């Protein structure tokens, strides 16, 4: 636990120098370097695939955790010169000649370490380039032009969207995406006007429509009542907001490279990285203990791991809609620049993010993350004391939280993801879900006409909002005051008074501690019993002997209602339990497995956690929401 | 549903005139008038009790709901003269000669309507006067002086607190309170230094100690680490806050008398009253529908109904600790002035409250309620649209909520109660729990020494924080778009696909509606099944035929773990279910019954809801938290 003890010194001494933290995201020049290494590799190797390859995912290949912790604890001014720097590795997931390659490169000496073909099920995330190309295809397709014409619609008013295909038991799959189209014709709210009945399957490697369905026609929902642009409405008050959401010009946090230090209201220090898959990753979060005079670790790493969004309409054109957005599209790749004064207050600090295009070139997403102090309007703590004679004490400590925010828009939905650090030492992870419903056109204009299960709610004339879930799962690698942690249940149990007369009471509850021994025991159906869930450090005790720990305070939880053998459920098997706690394994971060697009459910949290050997008391939380 | 249609006109025309709403709280002059009527009554009536009486509770005797609604709908400029004014009644709960009287008076003609003796179990709330007198008794008691001296303590450093006694099966009870004492001796944090072992039972009518226990001595916990005064600590940043929590000087709501109208960000209109029992009462909350051009009702009345705080230590001096704070002390009576810039932002509007002293005289609690616009830091709605070629749309609507806040400090705990009205039409009820733990002195200084169940957590040397619950229950009388409402469960049910080949899916969920027919069916264990809970108006439909309704969105819920036959549980029997929905009955507002102090559990929500006759589809929500 000395690892954070010197971090404060470091920040103090190099206050104007950017620290190269081993978890810093890839810089644009590093991305260029990776692309250069890959290009050299493929152009030199005669046995390699042709140079016709695309970059699907490029990321830091993180050093092992123990090495990062070692670096943090040793990398301070007095010993810095004697510490050998950590290697800087990166990985590139590439599609070339119909195969998925994982290449690992060393940026320190610009060398290729490995190029391995991935032969398992599932594919890397879709690229923006191929999505854009796929969405051009319908407009050029005579079949589609005919379908649009036969509906009396105008091709120039059509917008198409990509919908990942999922997997439904096929032995062989192709990289493909379903394309469906929507109609503007007077509204920017394209999701409110689906051109129902038409679905196209696009082969992403051949980049052509390989299946074309025009099954039926449904009335196009009306424009009336769909427009949301403030310029088209009486939303003058919204523009007011930008001026009004004024906070103090100063704030109490500082950012050095990717390290954030919040000294004004609390003493948090943590690392922030933009990541094209997870969106934002928080690492090495620790809090300064002024009594001990050192930083104490809380969270080694936390990020959104996966989203599962199954729709409940089994009919053609809808049955495949069960998305794993983070693995299929990427929360970071789907993030867009935040609006100062609207998405974040005027005094927020904005960070740019860098992603890699399909061509291997870096591109910038400006203002993709914002960091700000949130004046919550609640009290962090207060007390009025009126029982001291002659003295009325009133103490109020208003609450200010430090927020790290990113917004990912995946099609119709906007996920507003906040990491919120509080003065009391808690970390709150939350997602605000906004945007527009995924709607289906229908002939119905009143629910009185409906006699079948339409799998949704009639929300307007000819418009059904289809039933669906959003399961958002987090990977939380807690290191509470050090590396070895246990997962403990503090169960509240009713006791009946056994000696009548000893007390006027007949009952009370007490607390029974249970340390989880296996990963199977450590799955929890949240809210099913009166219990406090804690991650404790069994080697660290308070002055009076209690374990040092963090309590997991969850909100309402939901689990998937799909049948276990249904294909979307097989791919997101983890969604049957809201909380899993597993042993630490650096590679186990993505709840539905790393190669998520069209995955078969043979990788992921539910698979990893089936292990029976090596059950350890020292468990790590894989996370949940 | 015409009742609110003219309210907007009214507010418009009488913008500078205070409206006398039939639910306006009693004014100081009305309180004086009530006291005068009561005094005249008792001094004139020879058969009445002696004039030695005390006022325990004085409140508006509300007109019947249908008359209030009638008044609201008819009381506008054009018909005002033809509408007969509603009678203005008040009730006074008085203790006189050992009996509880309920007097009802008519303020319009200054007459007494009735004086009835309440012969049932339970007593009205304690008065501040008698609490203050009871806390003086120990300091003058030779027994207590001896106990303090024998502990080597200084009487001048002792502060005592009142703890209601509860009821433990006694056939006869006296109005009494337990007094325990705490030690300052260098700290303002009196709750951290209990003088353990001493309990005194004070007869509140005779105002003397009737039982004195000095059972054992425990070490006095140390001062070190207990002080919380900012002047004694490095809390300079807190004083910063007052300046920094600056919001725009203007706000978008107006207050006319007790009517609040929020036109800036939403179109809420509601009535706010301070109440010595409930704290704050929100009435006739409605929202302006600009399409229909009229106000539509949402909530007839909402307020905190009861708190149940049972402690889990069955030993002497602790076993009786199971408080029903609202009925025993009153949330309003326990409220204190709010600190501008700390409890509420600088631009908040503060309302004074008026309560009645034991002597019948009105007294003011300044700034007891605040109303402000909360810039939450979240989005009310946002969307980024990138699928329209050549156009990038970004729409962000930041969230501003209108908050009505009161803070009640009941001994060691501070309840920060917020009613929060949103732009999207929801009402959020929340309580922030702050203050200080109720602690018990012990000889233990490390948990390694503990081999018994100590019924709490050792939080410092010689200091146990005793296990306990806080159940906060709300009375919510919803009138969604009119007076007749139903309580409906929308249950999510898994369906298995029965025709293989019809779809690649094997399952999906759909929604089954169930309208609750009886109060027994309408009790809900929140979170136990996948269900949406709605209060709908079966007579009002949207354009496409859906019922107009509000969804009850609850957080985590907890229920009491005490045995059903334990006395505290009998008195708070409602705490076994987090949600009860009952038929409307004007008198059924207080979940543990109206006469709560030392109640026997023969009144209250669990009793009322046992009725089997007159089960009605039209139910009213009695509330929960």
Interface residues (C-beta under 8 A of the other chain):
Chain A: X135 X159 X160 X161 X168 X169 X182 X184 X188 X190 X228 X229 X230 X235 X237 X238 X241 X244 X245 X246 X247 X248 X252 X264 X265 X312 X313 X314 X315 X316 X319 X320 X336 X339 X342 X343 X345 X372 X374 X375 X376 X377 X378 X379 X381 X382 X383 X384 X385 X386 X387 X388 X389 X391 X393 X394 X395 X396 X397 X398 X400 X403 X407 X409 X411 X412 X414 X416 X432 X434 X435 X436 X444 X445 X446 X447 X448 X453 X455 X457 X458 X459 X460 X461 X467 X492 X493 X494 X495 X496 X497 X502 X503 X504 X505 X506 X507 X508 X509 X510 X511 X527 X530 X543 X544 X545 X546 X554 X555 X556 X558 X561 X562 X563 X565 X566 X567 X568 X569
Chain B: X135 X159 X160 X161 X168 X169 X182 X184 X188 X190 X228 X229 X230 X235 X237 X238 X241 X244 X245 X246 X247 X248 X252 X264 X265 X312 X313 X314 X315 X316 X319 X320 X336 X339 X342 X343 X345 X372 X374 X375 X376 X377 X378 X379 X381 X382 X383 X384 X385 X386 X387 X388 X389 X391 X393 X394 X395 X396 X397 X398 X400 X403 X407 X409 X411 X412 X414 X416 X432 X434 X435 X436 X444 X445 X446 X447 X448 X453 X455 X457 X458 X459 X460 X461 X467 X492 X493 X494 X495 X496 X497 X502 X503 X504 X505 X506 X507 X508 X509 X510 X511 X527 X530 X543 X544 X545 X546 X554 X555 X556 X558 X561 X562 X563 X565 X566 X567 X568 X569
